[in-house]
Amino acid sequence: MITVTGATGNIGRTLVDLLAQAGEEEVVAVSRRDRAAMPTGPNASATPAATGVRWIRADVGNAESMRPALTGARALFLVLGGELNAHGESPTLLLDTAVSAGVERVVLVSSQVSATRPDAPSHARLRAFEAAVRASGLDFTILRPGGFASNAFAWAETIRTRRMAFAPFADTALPVVDPADIAAVAAAVLREDGHGGRAYELTGPAPISPREQVRAIAEALAEEVTLVELSREEAHAAMTRFMPEEAVTGTLDVLGEPLAAESKVSGDVEAVLGRPAGDFGGWAGRNAAAFK
């Protein structure tokens, strides 16, 4: 049995599918939302109703609520979401619950920034989870993705309605990673031996700027899309409507002034999967419906 948290998210939906398709006898899909609230449409997963998948409503931020989802599991996929990236219970509570429930292996999604900017306040919570995982005594693997290709969904409404996208630092390129690749790496390390104690940095195959991302979406739509470049101040004002101040500042620091390590392409996706990482154009093509 493998327990997958964040089962309605960009990584979790795909991971649940992959594990079920791989023949796992039981996959426990965990989310704070009811199963009835699962996304629908062309990009949604159908796996909560699939053979071998059991749906449980629980909250990663409440360790005791997770106990029914962890009991009997040999492995746990752990991803934080929303406000859990900023505050909440001590990570040790959740890891202790996992240990007492019999979990043997944990795969944590952290962030590249946890390593490249070890003092950044925006990622203190993720660093605390990394420390708790390392101290848990469990077999563990840490995944440190760079920016997600799926962050481009933030442009979906304005592209659909106005064929325009708004972003700062239009020509600063970073090797964003396809969440499907994160899910594929997670599926491999959850099921295979030989990844214990490792931290994998996950990126796409080449740096790509917001301007180039918008161009790729336009190509997927076969329509023109205009990028409007925001100042850092304009982007900050927009992002603080839905992100904590520390997270906004940290994100803009990476987007606007990436360190050399953050601009570098990692080979870890290919090393784990035996194939190159997917590019942004492929992600845009698969998700074009969201922008139509």
RALINLIN-V564215 format. One record per residue. PHI is phi as a letter, one per 40 degrees, with the letter a starting at -180 (* if undefined). PSI is psi in radians with two decimals (none if undefined). NEAR is the number of other C-alpha atoms within 8 Angstrom. Layout:
PHI,PSI,NEAR / PHI,PSI,NEAR
This chain:
*,2.33,11 / b,2.28,13 / b,2.25,14 / b,1.97,15 / c,2.85,13 / g,0.65,15 / c,-0.23,13 / c,0.03,9 / c,3.13,7 / c,-0.57,9 / c,-0.83,12 / c,-0.72,13 / d,-0.81,14 / c,-0.70,11 / c,-0.76,15 / d,-0.77,14 / d,-0.86,10 / c,-0.74,11 / c,-0.71,11 / c,-0.75,16 / c,-0.48,7 / c,-0.08,6 / g,0.30,6 / d,2.31,11 / c,-0.63,7 / a,2.25,10 / b,2.18,15 / c,2.00,13 / c,2.09,15 / b,2.34,15 / a,2.75,13 / c,-0.28,7 / c,2.66,7 / c,2.70,8 / d,-0.61,8 / c,-0.34,4 / c,0.13,6 / d,2.51,9 / d,2.62,7 / b,2.91,7 / h,-3.03,5 / c,-0.39,5 / b,0.11,6 / c,2.71,9 / c,2.55,10 / b,0.06,6 / c,-0.43,11 / d,-0.39,10 / c,-0.04,7 / c,2.79,8 / c,2.31,6 / g,-0.03,9 / b,2.22,14 / b,2.29,10 / c,2.29,9 / b,2.32,9 / c,2.08,10 / a,2.98,11 / b,2.05,11 / d,-0.49,10 / c,-0.03,7 / b,1.70,10 / d,-0.71,11 / c,-0.59,7 / c,-0.37,9 / c,-0.25,13 / d,-0.81,11 / c,-0.52,6 / c,-0.34,11 / c,-0.44,13 / c,2.09,10 / g,-0.12,8 / c,2.44,14 / c,-0.35,10 / a,2.61,13 / b,2.23,15 / c,2.15,14 / b,2.09,11 / b,2.40,9 / c,2.73,9 / a,2.64,7 / f,-2.25,6 / c,-0.30,6 / c,-0.32,9 / c,-0.22,10 / b,-0.62,11 / a,2.96,7 / i,-2.92,6 / d,2.81,7 / c,2.32,6 / d,-0.49,9 / c,-0.57,9 / c,-0.78,9 / c,-0.73,13 / c,-0.66,11 / c,-0.67,9 / c,-0.73,12 / c,-0.78,12 / c,-0.81,11 / c,-0.41,7 / c,-0.12,11 / h,0.12,11 / c,2.45,16 / b,-0.45,10 / b,2.44,11 / b,2.41,15 / b,2.04,15 / b,2.31,13 / c,1.95,12 / b,-2.33,13 / a,2.58,12 / d,-0.63,12 / c,-0.43,12 / d,-0.52,14 / c,-0.69,7 / c,-0.49,9 / b,1.27,7 / c,-0.17,8 / b,0.10,5 / c,2.11,10 / d,-0.52,8 / c,-0.39,12 / b,0.32,13 / c,-0.67,11 / c,-0.74,10 / c,-0.67,11 / c,-0.62,11 / c,-0.68,9 / c,-0.69,10 / d,-0.80,11 / c,-0.72,8 / c,-0.69,11 / c,-0.78,13 / c,-0.59,10 / c,-0.09,6 / c,-0.38,10 / g,-0.08,6 / c,2.70,11 / c,2.23,9 / b,2.69,14 / b,2.38,14 / b,2.25,13 / b,2.22,15 / b,1.44,14 / c,2.68,15 / c,-2.66,14 / c,2.56,10 / c,2.40,10 / d,-0.60,11 / c,-0.16,8 / c,-0.35,7 / c,-0.27,8 / d,-0.35,7 / c,-0.38,6 / c,-0.07,10 / d,-0.83,10 / c,-0.82,8 / c,-0.50,10 / c,-0.73,13 / c,-0.77,10 / c,-0.48,6 / b,-0.05,6 / f,0.75,10 / b,2.57,11 / b,2.55,12 / b,2.21,9 / a,2.59,11 / c,2.89,10 / f,0.97,12 / d,-0.48,10 / b,0.26,8 / c,2.10,10 / b,2.41,9 / b,2.60,14 / c,1.26,15 / c,2.60,14 / b,2.48,18 / c,2.17,16 / d,-0.46,11 / c,-0.56,10 / c,-0.63,11 / c,-0.76,14 / c,-0.71,13 / c,-0.72,11 / c,-0.76,11 / c,-0.75,12 / c,-0.71,11 / c,-0.84,10 / c,-0.40,11 / c,-0.58,13 / b,-0.41,6 / b,2.65,7 / c,2.91,6 / g,0.01,4 / b,0.05,9 / c,2.38,8 / g,0.11,9 / c,2.67,8 / b,2.03,8 / b,2.25,10 / c,2.14,12 / b,2.10,15 / b,3.00,17 / c,-3.09,15 / c,-0.19,11 / a,2.60,9 / c,2.53,12 / a,2.33,12 / c,2.85,11 / d,-0.68,12 / c,-0.73,9 / c,-0.58,9 / c,-0.78,12 / c,-0.67,12 / c,-0.68,9 / c,-0.68,11 / c,-0.73,14 / d,-0.71,11 / c,-0.67,9 / c,-0.56,11 / c,-0.29,9 / f,0.64,6 / a,2.77,7 / c,2.38,7 / b,2.30,12 / c,2.33,8 / c,2.23,11 / b,2.07,8 / c,2.24,9 / c,2.64,11 / c,2.86,8 / d,-0.69,9 / c,-0.72,7 / c,-0.75,8 / c,-0.70,11 / c,-0.79,11 / c,-0.69,8 / c,-0.72,7 / c,-0.51,9 / c,-0.16,10 / c,-0.40,6 / b,0.07,5 / b,2.58,8 / c,2.66,8 / d,-0.80,7 / c,-0.68,8 / c,-0.69,11 / c,-0.86,13 / c,-0.79,10 / c,-0.73,11 / c,-0.79,9 / c,-0.58,11 / c,-0.79,9 / c,-0.77,10 / c,-0.62,10 / c,-0.59,9 / b,1.16,7 / c,2.49,11 / c,2.82,8 / d,-0.68,6 / c,-0.47,7 / c,-0.32,12 / c,-0.17,11 / c,2.44,9 / c,2.28,10 / c,2.60,10 / c,0.20,8 / c,-0.58,10 / d,-0.85,17 / c,-0.64,10 / c,-0.67,8 / c,-0.73,8 / c,-0.28,10 / g,0.34,7 / a,2.75,7 / c,2.71,8 / c,2.58,12 / c,2.61,11 / c,2.99,11 / c,-0.61,14 / d,-0.68,10 / c,-0.73,8 / c,-0.79,11 / c,-0.71,11 / c,-0.71,9 / c,-0.43,7 / b,0.32,9 / d,-0.55,11 / d,-0.51,7 / c,-0.33,8 / b,0.02,11 / c,none,7
